[in-house]
Amino acid sequence: MSTARRGTFRPRRWAWLLLLVALLAPAWELLLPAGPFPAAERVTILIERRESVRAVATDLQRDGVIHSPFGFLVLARLMNLDRHIKAGQYAFRLGITVPALLRALDRGMYGLDLLTIPEGLTLIEISSLLSERLGVRASTIDSLAHDPALLDSLRVPAPSLEGYLAPDSYEWLPGTSPEVVLRTMVEHTRERVQRAAAGCDSLPLGFDTHRVLTLASIVEAEAQSASERPRIARVYLNRLVRSMRLQADPTVGYALGRNPRSKLTLRDLRVESAYNTYLHEGLPPGPICAPGFASIEAVVRAAPQSNELYFVARGDGHHLFASTYAQHLANISAAHALQAALEAREDSLAAPPAPLAPLAHAAPPAPAPHAARRDTAR
């Protein structure tokens, strides 16, 4: 008869085993990386104001920062952080533990954050820059910039804050309300117009702030040389006085939904839009970008009265100006010749040196091809 003993059921042993599993499961959930071999890279997480902790946990799991929302939510509750996660844009290293993650969210993004808004950006571009610093989606900022209630409270007679957000360097605490930021930038713009007009009896052509900003935005998109801004502004003011169409390329680029400084074709100039100054007289309905102080001042204090009505880009950052159309046509030809010479010089500098041929068999160089260029200048 076999003396082997059969295994007996031991409830206490199984209880200890289940307890061990119960203790290890949270440790695995909270203390181990979400991936078996976490990369050294960081994942950027955007947490909006008043976003729920459950939504944050879902985003963190989706981006591979945590295993699952369960452990995150439980520990957030135990640490009393489920209602105190601060908005902002965070960069978390893959492999961070949940306790460390929650501590970072509890501290929030701290310290003043310097943000520089360059001149000539459109509202969409500015919204994108603000989004990175404020922890709010760009679409949310853009929507707020179109909010009729906000526009009315800021006395902006336009469908959006396009052109009213002053380009400059700002310092904001992360999590600052987007409305506070937009109001600050609009007030900064008004202060600039007032400063530019200080000492002037009146604004040119009886302009108000909106018209000054509208024309200044066109000057901003046209001018590359600071010294030419007042002269370009004078050309446009002269055309307005004579009821001539401005024929400003940047307004067409804006009408097409592009950057105002984008290149255009002849077909583009036929787009039907109130912003197309090739088809409609006067100023467009509003600014097409954010003008800097130099462009605002150029409009308010345009170059001394002249008869100039045209200008054409030379291709080197400067323009040729004319008072008559005949002179303008001559300037166009001169500008094309200069642009062709500049392109030929760039091509020669970029081309690798040709191998030397025996002198007895040297052939004359082939003529360089001349590319036709469309003129889009006024």
Short mmCIF file of the C-alpha atoms (twelve columns), coordinates in Angstrom:
data_MODEL
# 
_entry.id   MODEL 
# 
loop_
_atom_site.group_PDB 
_atom_site.id 
_atom_site.type_symbol 
_atom_site.label_atom_id 
_atom_site.label_alt_id 
_atom_site.label_comp_id 
_atom_site.label_asym_id 
_atom_site.label_seq_id 
_atom_site.Cartn_x 
_atom_site.Cartn_y 
_atom_site.Cartn_z 
_atom_site.pdbx_PDB_model_num 
ATOM 1   C CA . MET A 1   0.000   0.000   0.000   1 
ATOM 2   C CA . SER A 2   1.390   3.388   -1.084  1 
ATOM 3   C CA . THR A 3   2.389   5.701   1.700   1 
ATOM 4   C CA . ALA A 4   2.329   8.879   -0.508  1 
ATOM 5   C CA . ARG A 5   0.284   11.632  0.982   1 
ATOM 6   C CA . ARG A 6   -2.190  13.506  -1.063  1 
ATOM 7   C CA . GLY A 7   -1.978  17.342  -1.155  1 
ATOM 8   C CA . THR A 8   -4.392  18.875  1.246   1 
ATOM 9   C CA . PHE A 9   -6.283  22.154  0.790   1 
ATOM 10  C CA . ARG A 10  -4.769  24.807  3.029   1 
ATOM 11  C CA . PRO A 11  -7.015  27.920  3.159   1 
ATOM 12  C CA . ARG A 12  -4.414  29.934  5.064   1 
ATOM 13  C CA . ARG A 13  -1.758  29.360  2.388   1 
ATOM 14  C CA . TRP A 14  -4.110  30.486  -0.377  1 
ATOM 15  C CA . ALA A 15  -5.146  33.491  1.663   1 
ATOM 16  C CA . TRP A 16  -1.520  34.585  1.986   1 
ATOM 17  C CA . LEU A 17  -1.012  34.030  -1.737  1 
ATOM 18  C CA . LEU A 18  -4.050  36.143  -2.634  1 
ATOM 19  C CA . LEU A 19  -2.878  38.844  -0.227  1 
ATOM 20  C CA . LEU A 20  0.538   38.871  -1.880  1 
ATOM 21  C CA . VAL A 21  -1.053  39.233  -5.299  1 
ATOM 22  C CA . ALA A 22  -3.283  42.008  -3.977  1 
ATOM 23  C CA . LEU A 23  -0.212  43.843  -2.704  1 
ATOM 24  C CA . LEU A 24  1.875   43.335  -5.809  1 
ATOM 25  C CA . ALA A 25  -0.843  44.382  -8.252  1 
ATOM 26  C CA . PRO A 26  -0.955  48.019  -7.066  1 
ATOM 27  C CA . ALA A 27  2.842   48.086  -6.940  1 
ATOM 28  C CA . TRP A 28  2.965   46.916  -10.545 1 
ATOM 29  C CA . GLU A 29  0.304   49.478  -11.449 1 
ATOM 30  C CA . LEU A 30  1.877   52.407  -9.611  1 
ATOM 31  C CA . LEU A 31  5.615   51.856  -9.405  1 
ATOM 32  C CA . LEU A 32  6.628   50.078  -12.598 1 
ATOM 33  C CA . PRO A 33  6.951   51.746  -16.032 1 
ATOM 34  C CA . ALA A 34  4.013   51.457  -18.396 1 
ATOM 35  C CA . GLY A 35  6.221   49.704  -20.955 1 
ATOM 36  C CA . PRO A 36  8.672   46.846  -20.388 1 
ATOM 37  C CA . PHE A 37  11.526  48.926  -21.850 1 
ATOM 38  C CA . PRO A 38  10.567  52.617  -21.521 1 
ATOM 39  C CA . ALA A 39  12.290  54.935  -23.954 1 
ATOM 40  C CA . ALA A 40  14.293  57.919  -22.775 1 
ATOM 41  C CA . GLU A 41  12.034  60.238  -24.752 1 
ATOM 42  C CA . ARG A 42  9.430   62.488  -23.189 1 
ATOM 43  C CA . VAL A 43  5.749   62.697  -23.960 1 
ATOM 44  C CA . THR A 44  4.058   66.084  -24.001 1 
ATOM 45  C CA . ILE A 45  0.677   66.176  -22.280 1 
ATOM 46  C CA . LEU A 46  -1.699  69.120  -22.530 1 
ATOM 47  C CA . ILE A 47  -4.047  69.519  -19.541 1 
ATOM 48  C CA . GLU A 48  -6.718  72.136  -20.007 1 
ATOM 49  C CA . ARG A 49  -8.318  74.232  -17.321 1 
ATOM 50  C CA . ARG A 50  -11.112 72.424  -15.483 1 
ATOM 51  C CA . GLU A 51  -10.299 69.141  -17.247 1 
ATOM 52  C CA . SER A 52  -11.443 66.169  -15.152 1 
ATOM 53  C CA . VAL A 53  -8.898  63.859  -13.551 1 
ATOM 54  C CA . ARG A 54  -10.525 60.920  -15.333 1 
ATOM 55  C CA . ALA A 55  -9.965  62.587  -18.710 1 
ATOM 56  C CA . VAL A 56  -6.343  63.248  -17.735 1 
ATOM 57  C CA . ALA A 57  -5.871  59.592  -16.783 1 
ATOM 58  C CA . THR A 58  -7.326  58.466  -20.104 1 
ATOM 59  C CA . ASP A 59  -4.934  60.729  -22.006 1 
ATOM 60  C CA . LEU A 60  -1.967  59.474  -19.987 1 
ATOM 61  C CA . GLN A 61  -2.847  55.857  -20.725 1 
ATOM 62  C CA . ARG A 62  -3.356  56.587  -24.420 1 
ATOM 63  C CA . ASP A 63  0.104   58.175  -24.627 1 
ATOM 64  C CA . GLY A 64  1.739   55.247  -22.817 1 
ATOM 65  C CA . VAL A 65  2.638   57.086  -19.606 1 
ATOM 66  C CA . ILE A 66  0.571   54.864  -17.255 1 
ATOM 67  C CA . HIS A 67  -0.695  51.263  -17.381 1 
ATOM 68  C CA . SER A 68  -4.353  52.073  -16.814 1 
ATOM 69  C CA . PRO A 69  -6.478  54.843  -15.293 1 
ATOM 70  C CA . PHE A 70  -7.496  52.705  -12.279 1 
ATOM 71  C CA . GLY A 71  -4.360  52.989  -10.150 1 
ATOM 72  C CA . PHE A 72  -3.888  56.619  -11.134 1 
ATOM 73  C CA . LEU A 73  -7.441  57.523  -10.086 1 
ATOM 74  C CA . VAL A 74  -7.246  55.599  -6.807  1 
ATOM 75  C CA . LEU A 75  -3.949  57.164  -5.755  1 
ATOM 76  C CA . ALA A 76  -5.110  60.633  -6.858  1 
ATOM 77  C CA . ARG A 77  -8.113  60.164  -4.590  1 
ATOM 78  C CA . LEU A 78  -5.975  58.991  -1.661  1 
ATOM 79  C CA . MET A 79  -3.586  61.926  -2.117  1 
ATOM 80  C CA . ASN A 80  -6.559  64.315  -2.341  1 
ATOM 81  C CA . LEU A 81  -5.375  65.459  -5.762  1 
ATOM 82  C CA . ASP A 82  -8.377  64.462  -7.811  1 
ATOM 83  C CA . ARG A 83  -9.596  68.083  -7.791  1 
ATOM 84  C CA . HIS A 84  -6.289  69.924  -7.704  1 
ATOM 85  C CA . ILE A 85  -4.480  68.939  -10.888 1 
ATOM 86  C CA . LYS A 86  -3.174  72.133  -12.450 1 
ATOM 87  C CA . ALA A 87  -3.597  72.982  -16.109 1 
ATOM 88  C CA . GLY A 88  -0.577  73.358  -18.342 1 
ATOM 89  C CA . GLN A 89  1.642   71.618  -20.837 1 
ATOM 90  C CA . TYR A 90  3.817   68.933  -19.242 1 
ATOM 91  C CA . ALA A 91  6.630   66.797  -20.615 1 
ATOM 92  C CA . PHE A 92  6.806   63.415  -18.833 1 
ATOM 93  C CA . ARG A 93  9.535   60.832  -19.281 1 
ATOM 94  C CA . LEU A 94  8.210   57.433  -20.240 1 
ATOM 95  C CA . GLY A 95  8.790   55.250  -17.212 1 
ATOM 96  C CA . ILE A 96  7.805   57.820  -14.585 1 
ATOM 97  C CA . THR A 97  5.949   56.279  -11.658 1 
ATOM 98  C CA . VAL A 98  2.395   57.249  -10.856 1 
ATOM 99  C CA . PRO A 99  3.276   58.843  -7.467  1 
ATOM 100 C CA . ALA A 100 5.957   60.998  -9.135  1 
ATOM 101 C CA . LEU A 101 3.520   61.827  -11.915 1 
ATOM 102 C CA . LEU A 102 0.864   62.989  -9.466  1 
ATOM 103 C CA . ARG A 103 3.367   65.049  -7.487  1 
ATOM 104 C CA . ALA A 104 4.382   66.843  -10.696 1 
ATOM 105 C CA . LEU A 105 0.741   67.529  -11.553 1 
ATOM 106 C CA . ASP A 106 0.160   68.792  -8.018  1 
ATOM 107 C CA . ARG A 107 3.088   71.230  -8.220  1 
ATOM 108 C CA . GLY A 108 2.008   72.375  -11.650 1 
ATOM 109 C CA . MET A 109 4.074   74.361  -14.099 1 
ATOM 110 C CA . TYR A 110 5.656   77.082  -12.057 1 
ATOM 111 C CA . GLY A 111 7.616   80.245  -12.705 1 
ATOM 112 C CA . LEU A 112 7.053   83.000  -15.234 1 
ATOM 113 C CA . ASP A 113 7.184   81.766  -18.803 1 
ATOM 114 C CA . LEU A 114 8.609   84.141  -21.421 1 
ATOM 115 C CA . LEU A 115 6.806   84.090  -24.736 1 
ATOM 116 C CA . THR A 116 7.779   86.202  -27.743 1 
ATOM 117 C CA . ILE A 117 5.191   86.923  -30.441 1 
ATOM 118 C CA . PRO A 118 6.964   88.022  -33.657 1 
ATOM 119 C CA . GLU A 119 5.557   90.761  -35.882 1 
ATOM 120 C CA . GLY A 120 3.430   89.804  -38.859 1 
ATOM 121 C CA . LEU A 121 1.819   86.639  -37.486 1 
ATOM 122 C CA . THR A 122 -1.820  85.838  -38.158 1 
ATOM 123 C CA . LEU A 123 -4.349  85.039  -35.448 1 
ATOM 124 C CA . ILE A 124 -4.064  81.307  -36.185 1 
ATOM 125 C CA . GLU A 125 -0.292  81.425  -35.769 1 
ATOM 126 C CA . ILE A 126 -0.514  83.415  -32.537 1 
ATOM 127 C CA . SER A 127 -3.138  81.012  -31.147 1 
ATOM 128 C CA . SER A 128 -0.733  78.139  -31.777 1 
ATOM 129 C CA . LEU A 129 2.080   79.879  -29.868 1 
ATOM 130 C CA . LEU A 130 -0.196  80.771  -26.957 1 
ATOM 131 C CA . SER A 131 -1.485  77.210  -26.799 1 
ATOM 132 C CA . GLU A 132 1.989   75.867  -26.055 1 
ATOM 133 C CA . ARG A 133 2.414   78.179  -23.061 1 
ATOM 134 C CA . LEU A 134 -1.078  78.370  -21.578 1 
ATOM 135 C CA . GLY A 135 -2.040  74.716  -21.681 1 
ATOM 136 C CA . VAL A 136 -5.129  75.443  -23.787 1 
ATOM 137 C CA . ARG A 137 -5.841  74.091  -27.229 1 
ATOM 138 C CA . ALA A 138 -5.234  76.530  -30.069 1 
ATOM 139 C CA . SER A 139 -8.812  76.001  -31.284 1 
ATOM 140 C CA . THR A 140 -10.076 77.164  -27.888 1 
ATOM 141 C CA . ILE A 141 -8.030  80.371  -28.055 1 
ATOM 142 C CA . ASP A 142 -9.080  80.993  -31.657 1 
ATOM 143 C CA . SER A 143 -12.727 80.475  -30.713 1 
ATOM 144 C CA . LEU A 144 -12.381 82.945  -27.842 1 
ATOM 145 C CA . ALA A 145 -10.764 85.459  -30.203 1 
ATOM 146 C CA . HIS A 146 -13.944 85.254  -32.328 1 
ATOM 147 C CA . ASP A 147 -16.356 85.478  -29.377 1 
ATOM 148 C CA . PRO A 148 -18.775 88.409  -29.991 1 
ATOM 149 C CA . ALA A 149 -19.134 89.076  -26.256 1 
ATOM 150 C CA . LEU A 150 -15.366 89.442  -25.803 1 
ATOM 151 C CA . LEU A 151 -15.037 91.535  -28.954 1 
ATOM 152 C CA . ASP A 152 -17.812 93.832  -27.768 1 
ATOM 153 C CA . SER A 153 -16.262 94.261  -24.316 1 
ATOM 154 C CA . LEU A 154 -12.921 95.146  -25.942 1 
ATOM 155 C CA . ARG A 155 -14.604 97.550  -28.403 1 
ATOM 156 C CA . VAL A 156 -13.181 95.722  -31.408 1 
ATOM 157 C CA . PRO A 157 -15.302 96.456  -34.523 1 
ATOM 158 C CA . ALA A 158 -14.296 93.279  -36.322 1 
ATOM 159 C CA . PRO A 159 -15.281 89.594  -36.426 1 
ATOM 160 C CA . SER A 160 -12.085 88.590  -34.587 1 
ATOM 161 C CA . LEU A 161 -9.006  89.880  -32.786 1 
ATOM 162 C CA . GLU A 162 -6.934  89.569  -35.958 1 
ATOM 163 C CA . GLY A 163 -4.348  92.365  -35.848 1 
ATOM 164 C CA . TYR A 164 -5.226  93.385  -32.280 1 
ATOM 165 C CA . LEU A 165 -2.818  91.027  -30.476 1 
ATOM 166 C CA . ALA A 166 0.341   93.079  -30.084 1 
ATOM 167 C CA . PRO A 167 3.551   91.263  -31.059 1 
ATOM 168 C CA . ASP A 168 5.972   91.548  -28.157 1 
ATOM 169 C CA . SER A 169 7.639   89.536  -25.379 1 
ATOM 170 C CA . TYR A 170 5.304   88.602  -22.521 1 
ATOM 171 C CA . GLU A 171 5.714   86.865  -19.178 1 
ATOM 172 C CA . TRP A 172 2.780   84.829  -17.923 1 
ATOM 173 C CA . LEU A 173 2.342   82.210  -15.268 1 
ATOM 174 C CA . PRO A 174 1.398   78.856  -16.804 1 
ATOM 175 C CA . GLY A 175 -2.323  78.319  -16.446 1 
ATOM 176 C CA . THR A 176 -3.115  82.018  -16.919 1 
ATOM 177 C CA . SER A 177 -6.614  82.431  -18.311 1 
ATOM 178 C CA . PRO A 178 -6.617  82.818  -22.116 1 
ATOM 179 C CA . GLU A 179 -9.090  85.675  -21.774 1 
ATOM 180 C CA . VAL A 180 -6.694  87.567  -19.500 1 
ATOM 181 C CA . VAL A 181 -3.901  87.035  -22.038 1 
ATOM 182 C CA . LEU A 182 -5.992  88.244  -24.982 1 
ATOM 183 C CA . ARG A 183 -7.212  91.303  -23.074 1 
ATOM 184 C CA . THR A 184 -3.640  92.182  -22.110 1 
ATOM 185 C CA . MET A 185 -2.447  91.935  -25.711 1 
ATOM 186 C CA . VAL A 186 -5.326  94.037  -27.049 1 
ATOM 187 C CA . GLU A 187 -4.685  96.770  -24.470 1 
ATOM 188 C CA . HIS A 188 -1.025  96.701  -25.424 1 
ATOM 189 C CA . THR A 189 -2.020  97.302  -29.049 1 
ATOM 190 C CA . ARG A 190 -4.191  100.288 -28.122 1 
ATOM 191 C CA . GLU A 191 -1.356  101.758 -26.073 1 
ATOM 192 C CA . ARG A 192 0.942   101.448 -29.091 1 
ATOM 193 C CA . VAL A 193 -1.471  103.324 -31.343 1 
ATOM 194 C CA . GLN A 194 -1.800  106.069 -28.730 1 
ATOM 195 C CA . ARG A 195 1.975   106.277 -28.328 1 
ATOM 196 C CA . ALA A 196 2.502   106.469 -32.094 1 
ATOM 197 C CA . ALA A 197 -0.107  109.244 -32.368 1 
ATOM 198 C CA . ALA A 198 1.206   111.254 -29.411 1 
ATOM 199 C CA . GLY A 199 1.703   114.856 -30.501 1 
ATOM 200 C CA . CYS A 200 -0.287  114.448 -33.730 1 
ATOM 201 C CA . ASP A 201 -3.271  116.714 -34.287 1 
ATOM 202 C CA . SER A 202 -5.162  113.912 -35.997 1 
ATOM 203 C CA . LEU A 203 -4.715  110.525 -37.622 1 
ATOM 204 C CA . PRO A 204 -4.227  110.385 -41.418 1 
ATOM 205 C CA . LEU A 205 -7.412  110.518 -43.500 1 
ATOM 206 C CA . GLY A 206 -9.453  110.676 -40.289 1 
ATOM 207 C CA . PHE A 207 -8.565  107.071 -39.462 1 
ATOM 208 C CA . ASP A 208 -9.642  105.409 -36.251 1 
ATOM 209 C CA . THR A 209 -7.660  102.717 -34.430 1 
ATOM 210 C CA . HIS A 210 -9.195  99.924  -36.511 1 
ATOM 211 C CA . ARG A 211 -8.212  101.512 -39.819 1 
ATOM 212 C CA . VAL A 212 -4.726  102.335 -38.573 1 
ATOM 213 C CA . LEU A 213 -4.208  98.686  -37.607 1 
ATOM 214 C CA . THR A 214 -5.660  97.492  -40.921 1 
ATOM 215 C CA . LEU A 215 -3.285  99.553  -43.031 1 
ATOM 216 C CA . ALA A 216 -0.379  98.899  -40.641 1 
ATOM 217 C CA . SER A 217 -0.898  95.148  -41.082 1 
ATOM 218 C CA . ILE A 218 -0.551  95.538  -44.867 1 
ATOM 219 C CA . VAL A 219 2.615   97.601  -44.412 1 
ATOM 220 C CA . GLU A 220 3.926   94.926  -42.034 1 
ATOM 221 C CA . ALA A 221 3.391   92.213  -44.639 1 
ATOM 222 C CA . GLU A 222 4.882   94.287  -47.479 1 
ATOM 223 C CA . ALA A 223 7.949   95.923  -45.940 1 
ATOM 224 C CA . GLN A 224 11.229  94.134  -45.375 1 
ATOM 225 C CA . SER A 225 13.341  97.222  -44.808 1 
ATOM 226 C CA . ALA A 226 12.408  99.318  -41.749 1 
ATOM 227 C CA . SER A 227 13.376  102.523 -43.542 1 
ATOM 228 C CA . GLU A 228 10.788  101.895 -46.276 1 
ATOM 229 C CA . ARG A 229 7.771   101.401 -44.025 1 
ATOM 230 C CA . PRO A 230 6.736   105.104 -43.926 1 
ATOM 231 C CA . ARG A 231 7.204   105.362 -47.696 1 
ATOM 232 C CA . ILE A 232 5.073   102.290 -48.385 1 
ATOM 233 C CA . ALA A 233 2.411   103.656 -46.025 1 
ATOM 234 C CA . ARG A 234 2.433   106.938 -47.966 1 
ATOM 235 C CA . VAL A 235 1.892   105.105 -51.264 1 
ATOM 236 C CA . TYR A 236 -1.215  103.408 -49.888 1 
ATOM 237 C CA . LEU A 237 -2.534  106.633 -48.362 1 
ATOM 238 C CA . ASN A 238 -2.057  108.380 -51.709 1 
ATOM 239 C CA . ARG A 239 -3.998  105.644 -53.471 1 
ATOM 240 C CA . LEU A 240 -6.818  105.872 -50.924 1 
ATOM 241 C CA . VAL A 241 -7.065  109.630 -51.442 1 
ATOM 242 C CA . ARG A 242 -7.350  109.093 -55.209 1 
ATOM 243 C CA . SER A 243 -9.892  106.255 -54.803 1 
ATOM 244 C CA . MET A 244 -7.447  103.822 -56.405 1 
ATOM 245 C CA . ARG A 245 -7.510  100.176 -55.477 1 
ATOM 246 C CA . LEU A 246 -4.684  99.292  -53.128 1 
ATOM 247 C CA . GLN A 247 -3.800  96.146  -55.116 1 
ATOM 248 C CA . ALA A 248 -1.890  94.776  -52.131 1 
ATOM 249 C CA . ASP A 249 -0.770  91.178  -52.607 1 
ATOM 250 C CA . PRO A 250 -0.803  90.355  -48.855 1 
ATOM 251 C CA . THR A 251 -4.552  90.963  -48.662 1 
ATOM 252 C CA . VAL A 252 -5.102  88.373  -51.401 1 
ATOM 253 C CA . GLY A 253 -2.883  85.867  -49.605 1 
ATOM 254 C CA . TYR A 254 -4.960  86.392  -46.474 1 
ATOM 255 C CA . ALA A 255 -8.198  86.013  -48.440 1 
ATOM 256 C CA . LEU A 256 -6.943  82.640  -49.667 1 
ATOM 257 C CA . GLY A 257 -6.241  81.494  -46.108 1 
ATOM 258 C CA . ARG A 258 -2.489  81.609  -46.592 1 
ATOM 259 C CA . ASN A 259 0.267   83.567  -44.953 1 
ATOM 260 C CA . PRO A 260 -0.023  87.194  -46.174 1 
ATOM 261 C CA . ARG A 261 3.543   87.052  -47.512 1 
ATOM 262 C CA . SER A 262 2.952   83.971  -49.651 1 
ATOM 263 C CA . LYS A 263 3.589   84.111  -53.395 1 
ATOM 264 C CA . LEU A 264 0.601   84.530  -55.686 1 
ATOM 265 C CA . THR A 265 -0.389  83.672  -59.229 1 
ATOM 266 C CA . LEU A 266 -2.494  85.725  -61.621 1 
ATOM 267 C CA . ARG A 267 -5.371  83.343  -60.950 1 
ATOM 268 C CA . ASP A 268 -5.128  84.055  -57.212 1 
ATOM 269 C CA . LEU A 269 -5.746  87.747  -57.849 1 
ATOM 270 C CA . ARG A 270 -9.261  86.945  -59.048 1 
ATOM 271 C CA . VAL A 271 -10.463 85.347  -55.817 1 
ATOM 272 C CA . GLU A 272 -13.759 86.862  -54.687 1 
ATOM 273 C CA . SER A 273 -13.301 88.221  -51.190 1 
ATOM 274 C CA . ALA A 274 -13.805 91.500  -49.388 1 
ATOM 275 C CA . TYR A 275 -10.092 91.239  -48.558 1 
ATOM 276 C CA . ASN A 276 -9.073  91.182  -52.238 1 
ATOM 277 C CA . THR A 277 -7.873  94.747  -52.768 1 
ATOM 278 C CA . TYR A 278 -7.367  94.033  -56.469 1 
ATOM 279 C CA . LEU A 279 -11.154 93.798  -56.860 1 
ATOM 280 C CA . HIS A 280 -12.440 96.150  -54.146 1 
ATOM 281 C CA . GLU A 281 -11.592 99.762  -53.415 1 
ATOM 282 C CA . GLY A 282 -10.552 101.022 -50.014 1 
ATOM 283 C CA . LEU A 283 -9.187  99.151  -47.048 1 
ATOM 284 C CA . PRO A 284 -10.100 95.513  -46.407 1 
ATOM 285 C CA . PRO A 285 -12.576 94.825  -43.572 1 
ATOM 286 C CA . GLY A 286 -9.820  94.454  -40.995 1 
ATOM 287 C CA . PRO A 287 -6.156  93.671  -40.321 1 
ATOM 288 C CA . ILE A 288 -4.532  90.695  -42.003 1 
ATOM 289 C CA . CYS A 289 -1.797  90.102  -39.408 1 
ATOM 290 C CA . ALA A 290 -0.358  91.563  -36.210 1 
ATOM 291 C CA . PRO A 291 1.561   94.749  -37.046 1 
ATOM 292 C CA . GLY A 292 4.553   95.794  -34.985 1 
ATOM 293 C CA . PHE A 293 4.982   99.266  -33.533 1 
ATOM 294 C CA . ALA A 294 7.192   100.347 -36.459 1 
ATOM 295 C CA . SER A 295 4.400   99.636  -38.951 1 
ATOM 296 C CA . ILE A 296 1.794   101.386 -36.791 1 
ATOM 297 C CA . GLU A 297 4.055   104.413 -36.514 1 
ATOM 298 C CA . ALA A 298 4.695   104.296 -40.269 1 
ATOM 299 C CA . VAL A 299 0.971   104.736 -40.925 1 
ATOM 300 C CA . VAL A 300 0.423   107.426 -38.287 1 
ATOM 301 C CA . ARG A 301 3.565   109.278 -39.308 1 
ATOM 302 C CA . ALA A 302 3.811   108.359 -42.980 1 
ATOM 303 C CA . ALA A 303 6.577   109.785 -45.139 1 
ATOM 304 C CA . PRO A 304 6.148   113.464 -46.102 1 
ATOM 305 C CA . GLN A 305 3.542   114.143 -48.736 1 
ATOM 306 C CA . SER A 306 4.600   112.793 -52.114 1 
ATOM 307 C CA . ASN A 307 2.971   111.749 -55.381 1 
ATOM 308 C CA . GLU A 308 4.230   108.171 -55.298 1 
ATOM 309 C CA . LEU A 309 1.540   105.645 -56.216 1 
ATOM 310 C CA . TYR A 310 3.475   102.486 -57.085 1 
ATOM 311 C CA . PHE A 311 6.282   100.302 -55.831 1 
ATOM 312 C CA . VAL A 312 7.825   97.044  -56.955 1 
ATOM 313 C CA . ALA A 313 10.069  94.628  -55.060 1 
ATOM 314 C CA . ARG A 314 13.672  94.559  -56.266 1 
ATOM 315 C CA . GLY A 315 14.302  91.100  -54.843 1 
ATOM 316 C CA . ASP A 316 16.909  92.218  -52.331 1 
ATOM 317 C CA . GLY A 317 14.568  93.370  -49.554 1 
ATOM 318 C CA . HIS A 318 14.033  96.844  -51.032 1 
ATOM 319 C CA . HIS A 319 11.562  98.418  -53.461 1 
ATOM 320 C CA . LEU A 320 11.543  100.823 -56.412 1 
ATOM 321 C CA . PHE A 321 8.952   103.602 -56.101 1 
ATOM 322 C CA . ALA A 322 7.215   105.555 -58.848 1 
ATOM 323 C CA . SER A 323 4.745   108.422 -59.251 1 
ATOM 324 C CA . THR A 324 3.549   107.509 -62.756 1 
ATOM 325 C CA . TYR A 325 2.552   104.250 -64.336 1 
ATOM 326 C CA . ALA A 326 5.129   104.663 -67.099 1 
ATOM 327 C CA . GLN A 327 7.859   105.040 -64.513 1 
ATOM 328 C CA . HIS A 328 6.424   102.024 -62.668 1 
ATOM 329 C CA . LEU A 329 6.685   99.883  -65.819 1 
ATOM 330 C CA . ALA A 330 10.317  100.913 -66.197 1 
ATOM 331 C CA . ASN A 331 10.913  100.001 -62.550 1 
ATOM 332 C CA . ILE A 332 9.343   96.580  -63.127 1 
ATOM 333 C CA . SER A 333 11.780  95.896  -65.965 1 
ATOM 334 C CA . ALA A 334 14.689  97.077  -63.821 1 
ATOM 335 C CA . ALA A 335 13.493  94.936  -60.898 1 
ATOM 336 C CA . HIS A 336 13.226  91.861  -63.101 1 
ATOM 337 C CA . ALA A 337 16.739  92.424  -64.418 1 
ATOM 338 C CA . LEU A 338 18.072  92.795  -60.875 1 
ATOM 339 C CA . GLN A 339 16.226  89.695  -59.670 1 
ATOM 340 C CA . ALA A 340 17.578  87.678  -62.598 1 
ATOM 341 C CA . ALA A 341 21.112  88.859  -61.832 1 
ATOM 342 C CA . LEU A 342 20.711  87.926  -58.171 1 
ATOM 343 C CA . GLU A 343 19.391  84.474  -59.068 1 
ATOM 344 C CA . ALA A 344 22.217  83.897  -61.521 1 
ATOM 345 C CA . ARG A 345 24.728  84.882  -58.873 1 
ATOM 346 C CA . GLU A 346 23.149  82.521  -56.340 1 
ATOM 347 C CA . ASP A 347 23.154  79.695  -58.881 1 
ATOM 348 C CA . SER A 348 26.823  80.267  -59.687 1 
ATOM 349 C CA . LEU A 349 27.757  80.273  -56.010 1 
ATOM 350 C CA . ALA A 350 25.779  77.093  -55.354 1 
ATOM 351 C CA . ALA A 351 27.041  75.159  -58.395 1 
ATOM 352 C CA . PRO A 352 30.111  72.913  -57.897 1 
ATOM 353 C CA . PRO A 353 33.220  73.983  -59.844 1 
ATOM 354 C CA . ALA A 354 33.427  72.417  -63.305 1 
ATOM 355 C CA . PRO A 355 36.489  70.260  -64.126 1 
ATOM 356 C CA . LEU A 356 39.187  72.090  -66.067 1 
ATOM 357 C CA . ALA A 357 39.368  71.216  -69.767 1 
ATOM 358 C CA . PRO A 358 42.522  71.301  -71.894 1 
ATOM 359 C CA . LEU A 359 43.048  74.838  -73.206 1 
ATOM 360 C CA . ALA A 360 43.206  73.681  -76.808 1 
ATOM 361 C CA . HIS A 361 39.707  72.221  -76.590 1 
ATOM 362 C CA . ALA A 362 38.001  74.753  -74.294 1 
ATOM 363 C CA . ALA A 363 34.491  75.475  -75.465 1 
ATOM 364 C CA . PRO A 364 32.654  78.783  -74.882 1 
ATOM 365 C CA . PRO A 365 30.222  78.665  -71.941 1 
ATOM 366 C CA . ALA A 366 26.589  77.989  -72.788 1 
ATOM 367 C CA . PRO A 367 24.207  80.886  -72.157 1 
ATOM 368 C CA . ALA A 368 22.351  80.638  -68.855 1 
ATOM 369 C CA . PRO A 369 18.592  80.096  -69.189 1 
ATOM 370 C CA . HIS A 370 16.438  83.084  -68.250 1 
ATOM 371 C CA . ALA A 371 13.294  82.189  -66.323 1 
ATOM 372 C CA . ALA A 372 10.268  84.374  -66.894 1 
ATOM 373 C CA . ARG A 373 8.863   85.853  -63.692 1 
ATOM 374 C CA . ARG A 374 5.356   87.116  -63.029 1 
ATOM 375 C CA . ASP A 375 5.126   90.597  -61.590 1 
ATOM 376 C CA . THR A 376 2.755   90.894  -58.651 1 
ATOM 377 C CA . ALA A 377 3.796   94.365  -57.510 1 
ATOM 378 C CA . ARG A 378 1.577   97.348  -57.642 1 
# 
